[in-house]
Amino acid sequence: MQQPTARPLLLFALRDPRVVDVVGGMLRDQGHEVLQTTDGPATRRALRARHPQGVLLSLDLPRSDPWQLLAELRAHDHGMPIVVAAPVYVEVDAARAYRLGADDYVTYALSREQGLPRLAARFRRLLPRPGAPAGTAAAERVVIDRAAHTATVAGTALDLSPLEFDLLAALAARPEQVLSHGQLLREVWGAHADGDPGRVKYTVLRLRRKIAAATGGRTGISTVRGVGYRYHPAD
């Protein structure tokens, strides 16, 4: 007898009951299982014991340094989608979250009818699709035509800026290799290797969003904290 497919587990490390109610409810309806933790130690235990496939993280969890916790989450799994959720936008927090490996930083200080569904949609685009075989959503193969300057993924053409195209081409040309911020600054921007790594990080963020929107899942681009990025092609 065929065993039922396990529902992908999502970890909500936050205390706001509205987020768990609305965002969690929307994602449950789409085939995910949602587990909530309300402090740092419980989040760490759930990470070790349950191995979630995505984390929604609040920066106001008690009994934890939120930045250290974010770094630990990213170190635990370089490919796991991590979205930092905040009621209001704080620019310095957003920049720090991306620097520590967050895939997205989303605010929801709108009405229940607008802000929370927006948060759910942004999170869902980064997640593996429920029912897909393990690993298939983690890295849909990108096909790049340098002569035509086009890129497709899962049969869908990507609408990329010239900078985004060059960045994707550089990563895809060396699958499973870690490319540092300095390497990418030299190859893509033609800049000094000791230039601003934020230029790379924010372009990677935009690129990930576009690939995730095309595949309905993860992007194949993982963050190697403190070093750079790695591209994982599909089998």
N, C-alpha and C positions, 0 to 999 in steps of 0.2 A: 504494500500500500504506500502510495506516494505521501511523503511528509509535507505538511503545509509550509510554505515559504515564510521564513522569519521576517517580521516587520522591521525595517531599519530603525535603529534606536537613535533618538535625538536627546541630547542633554540640555536642559534649560537651567543654567546656573544663575538664578535670579529670584528675587522675592516678590516682585510685582504680580499680584494675582490676575490683573487684567491681561498681562502678556500670556500667562499660562492658559487662561480661559480662552482668549480669542485666537492668538497665534497658535498655541498648542492644539486647539480644536480644529483649526483649518488644516494643520499638517497631519493630524490624526485622520481626518476625513480623506486625505490623499494617500493614506497607507503607511504612515509612520507611527512608531511608538514614541511617546514623550515621557521622559523621566525628569522630575524637578529636584534640584538641590538648592538649599537656601543659605549655605555658608561654605567657606573655603575647604575645611576638612571633609565635609560630605561630598563636595565636588571631586576632590582628589580620590576618595574611596570609589566613587562611581566610575571615574575614569579608568582605574585599575581593574575593577571587577566587571564592568559592563562593556567596555570598549565601544563607546558611542561612535556613530558615523557622522556626527555634526554637533557643534556646541554653540548655543546662544548664551552669551556671557554678559552679565551686568558688572559694572565697575564698583558697585556699592555693596558687594557681598561682605557680611561681617566675618571676623576671625580670619582675615586673609589680606595680604597685599595684592590688590587686583592686577598690578603689572607683573609681579612675580608669577601669579597664577596663570596669566595669559602666556607668559614665556614657557611655563611648564606644559601647558596644553599644546603649544606648538611643538615643543621638543618631543612630546609623547608621540605625535603623528604628524609628519611634515605635510601630508596630503589631506588631512581632515579639515573640512570647512569650519572656520571659526568666525562668528559674527558677534561683534560687540554692540550691545543695545543700550541706548541712553535716552532718558526722557527729553533732554535738550542737547543741542549741538554745542560742543566745546572744541574749538579748533585744535588747541594744543593736545587734548586727549585723543582726537582723531588721528593726528600725526603720530603720536606715540603708539597708538594701537596698531597702525599699519607697520610701524617700524619693528614692533615685536612679533609680527607675523599674522595679525588678523586679516581675514579675507575681505571683510567689510565692516563699516562703522555706520550704524543706522539709528536715527532718532525717530521717536514716535510721539512727539509732543503735539499731535493733532487730535482730532476727535477719535473716538472709538471706531467710527465708521471709516476713517481714512488712514490714520497713522499706523494702527496695528495691522490691518491687512497689507499695507505697504511693507511693513517689517516682515510679515510672513512671506510675501512674494520675493523679497530680496534674499531671504534665507533659503527659500525653496530652490531658487535658481542654481545655488551652489551644491545642492545635495544629490547623492546618487538616486536614481529613480527606483521606487519600490518595485520589487519583482524582477529587476534586472539581474543577470548573473553577476556574481562577485567579480569586481574588477572592471566590468565593461563600462561603467559610468565614470571610472576614475580618470580615464584618458582616452577620449575618442580621437582616432588618428586624424591629424591635420595633413591636408594635401596642399602643397605650396607650388605655384607656378611662377617662378621668378620672372620669366620672359613676359608673361601677361600681367604680372604683379597682382595675382589673385590668390586667395587662400580659402579652402573649403574644409568643413568638418562635418562628419556624419551626413555628407551630401548637401550641406547648406553653405552657401557662400557667406563669408564673413565681411561685414562692412568695416574695414580697417582704415585708419589713417596711415599715411606713409611711414610714420614713426612706429606705429603699432605693428605694421606688416614687417618692417625690418627687425623689430625685436622678436617677433614670433619666428621669423626665418632663422635668426641667430640661435635661438633656443632649440628649434626643431632640427637644426643641422647637426647637433651633437646630443642625441638622446641619452638620457641617464647620466649625463655629465653635469657637474655643478659649474655654472658660470657665475663668476663674482660680479659685484656691482661695478668694479673697475674695468673688468673685461667688457661688459656690456656698454659702459660709457664710451670706451674706446671704439668698439665695433659699430655701435648703432648711432651714437651721437657724435662720434669723432672728437670726443672731449678727453681731457686728462683723466687718468684712472683715479686720481684723488679728488675728483669733482663731487658734486652734491649727489649722494645716492638716492635722494628723494625723487629725482627725475626718473630713475629706473622704477622705483617702487610704485609711483602713481600710474605710470604707463602700464606696468604689469597688472595693476588693479583694474584698469579699464579693459585691458586685453582679456583678463579672466572673465569679466562680466559678459563680454561679447561672446566668448566661446561657450560659457555656461548657458547663455540664452539660446544658443543654437542647438546645444546637445540636451538641454534639460537636466544636466548633471554637472559633474566636476569638470575641471579644465585640463588636467594633465600637467599643470604647472605648479610645482610645489616650492615652498620657501625653505631654504636652508638657513636657519637663523644665524645672523651675524656674518654670513658669507655671500649668499646670492640666491640663484634659482636653478631648478632642474626641470627638464621636460621629460615626461614619461609617455612614450608612444603606446598606442593600443596594440595588442597582439594581432 
